[in-house]
Amino acid sequence: ILLLIRNPKDVATSFYHFCNGLAALPSYETWDDFFRDFMTKKMAWGCYFEYLSEWNKYADQENIMTITYEEVKEVRVTFLGFQEFLCFLEGGVNDWKNLFSEDQNMKMDKAFEERIAGTKLGKKLKYDLYCKA
């Protein structure tokens, strides 16, 4: 099993754009509305922190390979001769800085610290590198 994880700030940012770009999903009038729902477990697909916490239970199993979105972007996926992996939007890593207010940034930092920071997957995300303003 290949487990692809991503820092929670860019997950929120990407999912906000995804929701607003697909008619089948509920869209959000503002980033603030989306952020509130993201942080209070009101997303249709659940809470990202709980998702990471659940997968963390299996992270040491030999049939689980964990890679981060950020690692994939750094390598630029030269898989089967493709020089570019067309599945990624232009925003990429650290796009969260274009949306997060200072207060939202602090709330996300606190949630990460309380729920994921000390776990194997939390360390793999390199939060200090990708998520500190």
Residue pairs with C-beta under 8 A, 6 or more apart in sequence:
1 63
1 64
1 65
2 65
2 67
3 55
3 59
3 64
3 65
3 66
3 67
4 66
4 67
4 68
4 69
4 72
5 52
5 55
5 66
5 67
5 68
5 69
5 121
5 124
5 125
6 14
6 68
6 69
6 70
6 125
7 68
7 69
7 70
7 93
7 96
7 125
7 126
7 127
7 130
7 131
8 48
8 49
8 52
8 108
8 111
8 112
8 116
8 125
8 131
9 96
9 100
9 105
9 108
9 130
9 131
10 69
10 93
10 94
10 95
10 96
10 130
11 48
12 34
12 35
12 38
12 48
12 96
12 108
13 91
13 95
13 96
13 98
13 99
13 100
14 89
14 91
14 95
15 34
15 38
15 43
16 28
16 31
16 34
16 35
16 38
16 99
17 89
17 91
18 25
19 25
19 26
19 27
19 28
19 34
20 27
20 28
25 44
26 44
28 34
28 37
31 99
32 101
32 104
35 100
35 104
36 42
37 43
38 48
39 107
39 108
39 111
41 47
41 50
49 111
49 112
49 115
49 116
52 115
52 116
52 119
52 121
52 122
53 115
53 116
53 119
55 66
55 121
56 116
56 119
56 120
56 121
56 122
58 64
59 66
59 119
59 120
59 121
59 124
60 120
66 121
66 124
68 124
68 125
68 126
69 93
70 93
70 125
70 126
70 130
72 85
73 88
73 92
73 93
76 83
76 84
76 85
77 84
77 85
79 85
91 98
93 130
94 130
96 131
97 133
100 108
100 133
102 133
105 133
108 131
109 131
109 132
112 122
112 127
112 131
116 122
116 125
117 123
117 127
125 131
